[in-house]
Amino acid sequence: MSGLFCTILLNPMDLSQIRMVVTDMDGTLLNPNHRVSDLFFELFEQLQKRGIHFVAASGRQYHSMVSKLHPIKEDVIFIAENGALTKVKDRILDTCPLPKTAIKNILQAVAHVPGAHPVLCCSEKAYANDLSPDFVTLLKEYYTQVQVVPDQHTVADDVLKIAIYHGEDSEKFIYPSVRHLESSLMVKVSGLHWVDVSHPKAHKGHALQKVMATHKIESHQLMVFGDFNNDLEMLALAEYSFAMANAHPQVKKVAKYQTSGNDDFGVEKILKRLIDQHSPSS
C-alpha cells in the first residue's frame, strides 16, 4: 500500500452521504495500459447496490468511453469530449458545439506549429488530416470512429472540440499558440500530449453541474477523481475531490484529498472505503 494512501487512511472521512461518484478516465480510472481493472467492475456492482450514481467524465470520444466501460454502459452517465457531450443510454442529455468561426481560428492558430496534429471531434466520429499510419494508430486508442480528410475546413458535422496532439509536450509546444483564444473559448492542457479547445461552456464542471441538478446531488454527496487540468472545474464542485498521485501539480492544489496513482488502484482504493461505509439499498 502506498505511503500516500496511508496518509489518507489516517484522516477520517465520512463517506456515508456520497450519492454520486465521478471519475476522469486517462491517468485516473484507466491504468497505464489504458484498461479498466476487473476490481473496478466488481466495485461498480457494489455501488449500484447502494444506489450510488456513476459518471465517467473524459476528453475522450463517447464511443471510445463506451468501449472501455462496455459491460456497464447502460448504467453509466457519460460526460465526453471534456463536457461538450453528455449522454446516458445512447440518449443525448446536453451538447455544446464550437461556433464555425472558432473552428477556422483554431485551425489557423496551429497550422504552422511543427508537430501539431489537430483532430476535429464530433458526436459520431473524429476527423484527422494526418495520413501517417503511426498517428492513425495512436488515434484509434482514443477515437473508435476516425476519418482522415484532406481538408478539415470542409467538415460539415458539428464540432464539439478540437484536440491538438503533440508528440513531445503539448503544454510547451501547443498551448502558447492557442492561449490567446482563452478570452472566448475553453482552452485546456488535457494531457502530456494534448491541448483541447472547445466552447467556453464545454468543460467537465459545467456538464457535471447539470447532471447534479438532474439528480439533486449536493457538494457533500459528490466524490470526484482527476489527474489533469481539464478536471479542475469538476474537482472544485465536490467536497470529496481526489487528485491521483500522478496528477498535474495544479490538480493537487485544487483537490482536497490525494490517492495513489492510476498504476496502483488509486480510484479503487477509495471506492472500497466508500462501499464499506454504505449499507446496500433495501
N, C-alpha and C positions, 0 to 999 in steps of 0.2 A: 504494500500500500504506500502511496507516495506521501512524502512529508507534507505537501500542500494539502492533500485530502485529510491528513491527520489534524492539521490546523483547523479545518472546518469542523471536524468532529468535536473539538474542544469548545466550539462556540455553539451553544444550544439554539436551535431554530424550531419554532412551532410551525410545522408544515401542514397541520391538520385542516387549515382553511383553504388550501390550494384547490382550485376547481379547473384550472387550465394550465397546461404545460406547452411552451413554445420553444422550439429549437431551430437554430440555423443548421445547415447540413454540412457543407465542406468545411473541414477543420473543426467541426463540432460534433455532430451526430455521426458523420461518416468517419471511419478510421483512415489512416494514411493510404490504404488500398482502395479508398472510395467505396467502402462497403458498410452496410448497417449490420451490427452484430446480432447473432442469434439471441444473445442475452436481452438486447433491447426489445425484440419481438415478444419475448416471454414477459418482460416488464410491462409492455404495452397492454397485454391481455389483463394484467392486474389493474392498470389504470382504468381500463374500460369497466371492470367490475366495481370500481369505486366511483364511477360517474365523472371521471376527470377528462375533460376535452383535451385533444392533442392537435397542435398546429405545427406544421413544418413550414418554415419561412426561409427562402433561399433566393439567391441571384440566379439560380438555375431555371431552365425552361420547365414548364409544368409537366410535360411528358417525361422529361428526364427524372424529375422528382418522383413521379408515379412509378417509374421503372425501379427506383431504389426502394420504394415502400409498397410495392405491388401487393403483397399478402394482406395489407391492412388499408388499402387505398380507399375503400368505401367508408372508413371511419376516421379519416384524416381531413382536416381543413388545410388546404394548400395556399400559401402565400408565395407566389412565384415571381420571377423577374424583379426581385427587390421591391415587391409591393405593387407593381404595375398590374398584376393579375391575381385575383383571389377566387378560388374555385372549391367546391365540395361536391362530390358525386358527379363530376363532369358538368356541374352547373356553375356558370359564372356568377359570382356574387358582386364583383367590382372589377373595373378595368380603368386604366388611366394612360392612354396612348400619348406619344410625343406629337406636338404640332409639326406639320410638314416643313415649315420654315426652319424649325430647330434641327431636323434631320440633316438638312443641307449644311447648316452651320457647323454641326458636329463633324460631319464627314470632311468638310473643308479644313477644319482645325487640325485634323490628324493626317491629312493626305500626304504631307511631306515629312512626317516623323519617321525616321528609319526604324524598321522593325515593328511598326504599329499595324495591327490587324483588326479593323472594325467588323463587328458582327451585328446585323440588324435582327433583333429578337421580336418575333411576332407570336401571336397566340397559338398558331398551329405549326410553325416552323421557323428556323433561323436562316438568314441569308448571309453568306460569306462571299468574299471576292478573291480569295486566295486558292489557287488550284493545286498548291503543293500537297502531295499525299500526306506528309507529316502533319501539316496543320489540319487537314480534314480529319485525320485520325484522332488528333487531340480534341477537336470539337465534338466528336461523337461521344466522348465521355460526359460532356455537359449538355449536349443537344441531341436527342434521339432523332429529330427531324431536321435535316440540314440540306440546303440547296445552294450550290455555288452559282453566282450570277456574274456576268462580265461588268455590269454597271449597277451598283447598289442604289443609285439615284432613281432607277426605273422601278423599284419595288413598290407595288400598289397597296400591299397589305398595311393595316395599321401597325405602326412600330411601337412596341411597348418600352423598349430600352435599346440603347446601343452599347454593347460591351466591347471594349477595346483591349486587345491582348498584346502583351509584350513579353518576349521570351526570357528577358533578364530581370527587369524591375519596373513594374507599372507606375509605382509612385514616383520614381526618379525620372522616367523617360516619357510617360504618357500624361500624367497629371498636370505638369506645367503647361502643356499645350491646350488643355481644356479648362483650366482653373478659372479663366475669365468668364466662362459660361455659368458660374455659380450664382450670379445675380438673377438669373432667370430659370435655371434648370437645377436638378439634383445631380451633383457630381460626387461619386463615391469611389474611393480606392477599396475594392471589394475583395482583394486577394493579392498575393505577391505578383501575379501576372496580369491582373485585370483591373480596369477602371470602367465603371458603369455610369452612363449618362441617361437621365430619364426626366419625365415630367416632374415639376417641383413637388407635387403631392405624391409621387410614386416612390415611397420608401416603406420599409417594413413597419415602422412605427405608425404611419397613417393607416395602413391596411389593418394592422392589429387593433387599433382603436375602434375601427368599425366592427371587427369580429367581437371584441369585448362588449361593445354596446348591444350587439345582437344577442349575446348570451348572458348579458347582465353580469359581467365579470368586473370586479374592482381590483385595484392595485395589489391589495393584500391577499388576493385569491389567485394571483398570477405568478408563474415561475418561468423565467426566460434564460436561455443559454445562447452565447455567441462568442465569436473569436475575432471578427474584423470590423472595420469602420462602418460597413453597411448594416451592422447590427446595433449601432449606438442608440438610435431612436426607440427601438423596441425594448432594449435593455432599460432605458430610462423610465418606461411605463410600469415596471414591476418592482414590488417590494422585495421579491426574491429573484435577483438578477445575478447570473453567474458568468464569469469570464473563464475560458479554458486556460490551462497553463501555457498553451501555445498561442495565446491571444496577442493581438497588437497592443502595444503599451497604452494607447488611448482607451481601448476597451477595458483594460484592467483598472483604469482610473474611474470609468463610469459605473462599472458593475459593483454591486455591494458585496459580492462574495466571489471566491475563486474555487475552481475544482481542478482535478488533474487533467491531463491532455487528452486529445482525441485518440492517442495511441495507448491510453491507459484507462479506458472506460469512464472518462470524466462525467459524461451525462448519466450513464447507467448507475454510477455510484450514488448520485444524488437522488435519482428516481427510486432507488431501493430504499433510501431513507424516507422519502415521501410515502411510499407504499406502506412502510412499517408503521407510519403514524396515522394511517387512514384505515377505517373499517370498511369492508365491502358493502356496497349498497344493498339494501334489503329488497 
